[in-house]
Amino acid sequence: METLDRIKSLMKENNNMSRAKLAEASGVSLSTLNSMFSRNSRPTDSTLTAICKAFGISVTQFYLEMHIPVELPEEDVKLLDASRRFTRKQRDKLISFLDSLSE
């Protein structure tokens, strides 16, 4: 699965999210998204990070679900598996908590 196909799949999984809604949720301009899809071009790292954040997943999760091999320690895999069961709100709270631990 290619990057844009994965983004389209996530949009579909999220109530057939429109590009306009994705732009609003991610902070990426609609013109950037339209250009990216019409040119079939891979998003920049910062754009992909913003898109992933809008879906409540990390870039690592994005690629893991594309079945691109990523070496992760067992503890990280457990955390990712657990976080998949959370709602977006729960993930946001968990991320805030984890951020507070590193301050």
Residue frames as a rotation matrix with the C-alpha (Angstrom) as fourth column:
MET 1
0.585 0.811 0.000 0.00
0.811 -0.585 0.000 0.00
0.000 0.000 -1.000 0.00
GLU 2
-0.324 -0.673 0.666 1.32
0.659 -0.665 -0.352 3.40
0.679 0.325 0.658 -0.94
THR 3
-0.891 -0.134 -0.435 1.31
0.429 -0.567 -0.704 6.44
-0.152 -0.813 0.562 1.34
LEU 4
-0.769 0.635 -0.074 -1.60
-0.632 -0.737 0.237 8.20
0.096 0.229 0.969 -0.38
ASP 5
-0.202 0.699 -0.686 -3.63
-0.129 0.675 0.726 5.00
0.971 0.235 -0.046 -0.45
ARG 6
-0.506 -0.055 -0.861 -3.08
0.778 0.400 -0.484 4.66
0.371 -0.915 -0.160 3.30
ILE 7
-0.960 0.177 -0.216 -4.24
-0.060 -0.886 -0.460 8.25
-0.273 -0.428 0.861 3.86
LYS 8
-0.489 0.820 -0.298 -7.34
-0.678 -0.143 0.721 7.61
0.548 0.555 0.626 1.71
SER 9
-0.240 0.358 -0.902 -8.01
0.357 0.897 0.260 4.45
0.903 -0.260 -0.343 3.72
LEU 10
-0.766 -0.084 -0.637 -7.77
0.639 -0.199 -0.743 6.38
-0.064 -0.976 0.206 6.99
MET 11
-0.861 0.500 -0.098 -10.13
-0.508 -0.856 0.095 9.03
-0.036 0.132 0.991 5.61
LYS 12
-0.261 0.782 -0.566 -12.63
-0.381 0.455 0.804 6.32
0.887 0.426 0.179 4.70
GLU 13
-0.361 0.044 -0.931 -12.29
0.679 0.697 -0.231 4.68
0.639 -0.716 -0.281 8.13
ASN 14
-0.796 0.040 -0.604 -13.05
0.454 -0.621 -0.639 8.07
-0.401 -0.782 0.476 9.72
ASN 15
0.076 0.984 -0.164 -16.60
0.448 -0.181 -0.876 8.48
-0.891 -0.007 -0.454 8.44
ASN 16
0.257 -0.045 0.965 -15.49
0.965 -0.034 -0.259 9.11
0.044 0.998 0.035 4.85
MET 17
0.241 -0.265 -0.934 -13.63
0.420 -0.839 0.346 12.23
-0.875 -0.475 -0.091 5.96
SER 18
0.910 0.089 0.406 -13.40
0.407 -0.387 -0.828 14.81
0.083 0.918 -0.388 3.21
ARG 19
-0.067 -0.966 0.250 -10.20
0.849 -0.186 -0.494 16.54
0.524 0.179 0.833 2.25
ALA 20
0.021 0.151 0.988 -11.63
-0.172 -0.973 0.153 19.75
0.985 -0.173 0.006 3.66
LYS 21
0.917 0.342 0.207 -12.23
-0.270 0.146 0.952 18.06
0.295 -0.928 0.226 7.04
LEU 22
0.581 -0.785 -0.213 -8.75
0.811 0.581 0.070 16.55
0.069 -0.214 0.974 6.96
ALA 23
-0.172 -0.619 0.766 -7.29
0.474 -0.734 -0.487 19.97
0.864 0.280 0.420 6.21
GLU 24
0.388 0.425 0.818 -9.17
-0.464 -0.676 0.572 21.44
0.796 -0.602 -0.065 9.16
ALA 25
0.997 0.070 -0.021 -8.20
-0.022 0.565 0.825 18.63
0.070 -0.822 0.565 11.54
SER 26
0.494 -0.869 0.006 -4.54
0.869 0.494 0.011 18.52
-0.013 0.000 1.000 10.50
GLY 27
0.504 -0.300 -0.810 -3.78
0.063 -0.923 0.381 22.17
-0.862 -0.243 -0.446 9.87
VAL 28
-0.658 -0.633 0.408 -2.54
0.435 0.123 0.892 21.27
-0.615 0.764 0.195 6.39
SER 29
-0.447 0.515 -0.732 -4.01
-0.616 -0.770 -0.165 23.56
-0.648 0.377 0.662 3.78
LEU 30
0.468 0.727 0.503 -6.68
-0.012 0.574 -0.819 22.17
-0.884 0.377 0.278 1.48
SER 31
0.779 -0.217 -0.589 -4.66
-0.627 -0.270 -0.731 23.30
0.000 0.938 -0.346 -1.53
THR 32
-0.338 -0.930 0.143 -1.68
-0.936 0.349 0.055 21.26
-0.101 -0.116 -0.988 -0.28
LEU 33
-0.306 0.299 0.904 -3.86
-0.190 0.911 -0.366 18.18
-0.933 -0.283 -0.222 0.14
ASN 34
0.762 0.646 -0.044 -5.51
-0.133 0.090 -0.987 18.65
-0.634 0.758 0.155 -3.26
SER 35
0.437 -0.697 -0.568 -2.14
-0.890 -0.246 -0.384 19.10
0.128 0.674 -0.728 -4.91
MET 36
-0.491 -0.649 0.581 -0.71
-0.759 0.646 0.080 16.07
-0.427 -0.402 -0.810 -3.16
PHE 37
-0.040 0.570 0.821 -3.59
0.050 0.822 -0.568 13.83
-0.998 0.018 -0.061 -4.29
SER 38
0.861 0.433 -0.268 -3.90
-0.217 -0.164 -0.962 15.20
-0.460 0.886 -0.047 -7.83
ARG 39
0.337 -0.828 -0.448 -0.16
-0.901 -0.147 -0.407 14.88
0.272 0.541 -0.796 -8.46
ASN 40
0.921 0.063 -0.385 -0.01
0.036 0.969 0.244 11.54
0.389 -0.238 0.890 -6.64
SER 41
-0.012 -0.975 0.224 2.95
-0.203 -0.217 -0.955 12.85
0.979 -0.057 -0.196 -4.70
ARG 42
0.023 -0.095 -0.995 4.20
0.838 0.545 -0.033 11.69
0.545 -0.833 0.092 -1.31
PRO 43
0.901 0.324 0.288 3.57
0.123 -0.828 0.547 14.18
0.415 -0.458 -0.786 1.50
THR 44
-0.079 -0.919 0.386 6.49
-0.405 -0.324 -0.855 15.87
0.911 -0.224 -0.347 3.19
ASP 45
-0.585 -0.210 -0.783 7.47
0.535 0.626 -0.567 14.57
0.610 -0.751 -0.254 6.61
SER 46
-0.973 0.214 -0.083 5.86
-0.075 -0.639 -0.766 17.54
-0.216 -0.739 0.638 8.34
THR 47
-0.344 0.892 -0.293 2.64
-0.883 -0.201 0.425 17.14
0.320 0.405 0.857 6.33
LEU 48
-0.105 0.274 -0.956 2.47
-0.029 0.960 0.278 13.42
0.994 0.057 -0.093 7.09
THR 49
-0.854 -0.242 -0.460 3.10
0.443 0.125 -0.888 14.09
0.272 -0.962 0.000 10.78
ALA 50
-0.803 0.596 0.011 0.21
-0.552 -0.738 -0.388 16.58
-0.223 -0.318 0.921 10.86
ILE 51
-0.112 0.769 -0.630 -2.08
-0.745 0.354 0.565 14.17
0.657 0.533 0.533 8.99
CYS 52
-0.377 -0.098 -0.921 -1.22
0.323 0.918 -0.230 11.33
0.868 -0.384 -0.315 11.36
LYS 53
-0.989 0.002 -0.145 -1.86
0.134 -0.360 -0.923 13.55
-0.054 -0.933 0.356 14.35
ALA 54
-0.498 0.861 -0.100 -5.30
-0.862 -0.479 0.167 14.39
0.096 0.169 0.981 12.94
PHE 55
0.189 0.544 -0.818 -6.05
-0.423 0.797 0.432 10.65
0.886 0.264 0.381 12.84
GLY 56
0.644 0.059 0.762 -4.68
-0.765 0.055 0.642 10.15
-0.004 -0.997 0.081 16.34
ILE 57
0.897 -0.423 0.126 -1.82
0.420 0.906 0.049 7.91
-0.135 0.009 0.991 15.25
SER 58
0.267 -0.892 -0.365 1.94
-0.235 -0.428 0.873 8.26
-0.935 -0.148 -0.323 15.09
VAL 59
0.296 -0.273 -0.915 3.92
-0.955 -0.087 -0.283 8.18
-0.002 0.958 -0.287 11.87
THR 60
-0.787 -0.593 0.170 5.34
-0.605 0.796 -0.024 4.86
-0.121 -0.122 -0.985 13.09
GLN 61
-0.310 0.768 0.561 1.82
0.022 0.596 -0.803 3.44
-0.951 -0.236 -0.201 13.40
PHE 62
0.491 0.473 -0.732 1.01
-0.658 -0.349 -0.667 4.80
-0.571 0.809 0.140 9.95
TYR 63
-0.088 -0.639 -0.765 3.88
-0.957 0.266 -0.112 2.86
0.275 0.722 -0.635 8.42
LEU 64
-0.810 -0.161 0.564 3.37
-0.397 0.858 -0.326 -0.23
-0.431 -0.488 -0.759 10.56
GLU 65
0.048 0.940 0.337 -0.16
-0.067 0.340 -0.938 -0.55
-0.997 0.022 0.079 9.24
MET 66
0.565 0.026 -0.825 1.22
-0.811 -0.168 -0.561 -0.25
-0.153 0.986 -0.074 5.71
HIS 67
0.919 -0.238 0.315 3.28
0.185 0.964 0.191 -3.35
-0.349 -0.117 0.930 6.54
ILE 68
0.511 -0.848 0.139 6.57
-0.265 -0.310 -0.913 -1.56
0.818 0.430 -0.383 6.06
PRO 69
0.416 -0.355 -0.837 9.04
0.736 0.672 0.081 -3.30
0.534 -0.650 0.541 8.32
VAL 70
0.267 -0.347 0.899 9.99
-0.536 -0.829 -0.161 -1.25
0.801 -0.439 -0.407 11.36
GLU 71
-0.245 -0.428 -0.870 12.13
0.517 0.702 -0.491 -2.65
0.821 -0.569 0.050 14.15
LEU 72
0.167 0.354 0.920 10.53
-0.624 -0.685 0.376 -1.83
0.763 -0.637 0.107 17.50
PRO 73
-0.899 -0.413 0.144 11.32
-0.351 0.484 -0.802 -3.06
0.261 -0.772 -0.580 20.99
GLU 74
-0.583 0.682 -0.441 8.68
0.609 0.727 0.318 -5.39
0.538 -0.083 -0.839 22.44
GLU 75
-0.486 0.383 -0.785 7.61
0.669 -0.415 -0.617 -2.73
-0.562 -0.825 -0.055 24.98
ASP 76
-0.763 0.171 -0.623 6.89
-0.418 -0.866 0.274 -0.26
-0.493 0.469 0.733 22.17
VAL 77
-0.796 0.486 -0.362 4.83
-0.100 0.484 0.869 -2.84
0.597 0.728 -0.337 20.29
LYS 78
-0.481 0.619 -0.621 2.75
0.868 0.433 -0.242 -3.45
0.119 -0.655 -0.746 23.43
LEU 79
-0.554 0.241 -0.797 2.15
0.225 -0.878 -0.422 0.28
-0.801 -0.413 0.433 23.84
LEU 80
-0.834 0.224 -0.504 1.08
-0.549 -0.418 0.724 0.63
-0.048 0.880 0.472 20.22
ASP 81
-0.698 0.593 -0.401 -1.24
0.320 0.760 0.566 -2.35
0.641 0.267 -0.720 20.44
ALA 82
-0.431 0.532 -0.729 -2.83
0.849 -0.034 -0.527 -0.99
-0.305 -0.846 -0.437 23.61
SER 83
-0.671 0.118 -0.732 -3.25
-0.072 -0.993 -0.095 2.50
-0.738 -0.011 0.675 22.15
ARG 84
-0.931 0.327 -0.162 -5.16
-0.145 0.074 0.987 1.17
0.335 0.942 -0.022 19.15
ARG 85
-0.401 0.813 -0.423 -8.02
0.827 0.520 0.215 0.23
0.394 -0.264 -0.880 21.46
PHE 86
-0.509 0.144 -0.848 -8.32
0.563 -0.689 -0.455 3.79
-0.650 -0.710 0.270 22.79
THR 87
0.676 0.672 0.302 -10.61
0.718 -0.507 -0.477 6.48
-0.168 0.540 -0.825 21.52
ARG 88
0.151 -0.610 0.778 -8.96
0.551 -0.601 -0.579 9.56
0.821 0.516 0.245 20.08
LYS 89
0.597 0.144 0.789 -9.70
-0.455 -0.749 0.482 11.43
0.660 -0.647 -0.382 23.31
GLN 90
0.956 -0.260 0.137 -8.08
0.035 0.562 0.827 8.68
-0.292 -0.785 0.546 25.37
ARG 91
0.385 -0.855 0.348 -5.00
0.904 0.273 -0.330 8.72
0.187 0.442 0.877 23.11
ASP 92
0.255 -0.251 0.934 -4.74
0.096 -0.954 -0.283 12.49
0.962 0.162 -0.219 23.48
LYS 93
0.835 0.091 0.543 -4.86
-0.511 -0.239 0.826 12.14
0.205 -0.967 -0.153 27.28
LEU 94
0.814 -0.570 0.113 -2.24
0.484 0.773 0.410 9.39
-0.321 -0.279 0.905 27.19
ILE 95
0.232 -0.740 0.631 0.05
0.761 -0.266 -0.592 11.49
0.605 0.618 0.502 25.01
SER 96
0.455 -0.011 0.890 -0.36
-0.335 -0.929 0.160 14.45
0.825 -0.371 -0.426 27.36
PHE 97
0.951 -0.094 0.295 0.48
-0.248 0.339 0.908 12.22
-0.185 -0.936 0.299 30.29
LEU 98
0.594 -0.769 0.237 3.54
0.796 0.605 -0.031 10.79
-0.120 0.207 0.971 28.55
ASP 99
0.250 -0.473 0.845 4.67
0.382 -0.754 -0.534 14.28
0.890 0.456 -0.007 27.59
SER 100
0.718 0.073 0.693 4.41
-0.514 -0.616 0.598 15.36
0.470 -0.785 -0.404 31.23
LEU 101
0.915 -0.398 0.065 6.69
0.261 0.708 0.656 12.51
-0.307 -0.583 0.752 32.27
SER 102
0.257 -0.867 0.428 9.50
0.952 0.152 -0.264 13.78
0.164 0.476 0.864 30.04
GLU 103
0.598 0.015 0.801 9.35
0.096 -0.994 -0.053 17.37
0.796 0.108 -0.596 31.26
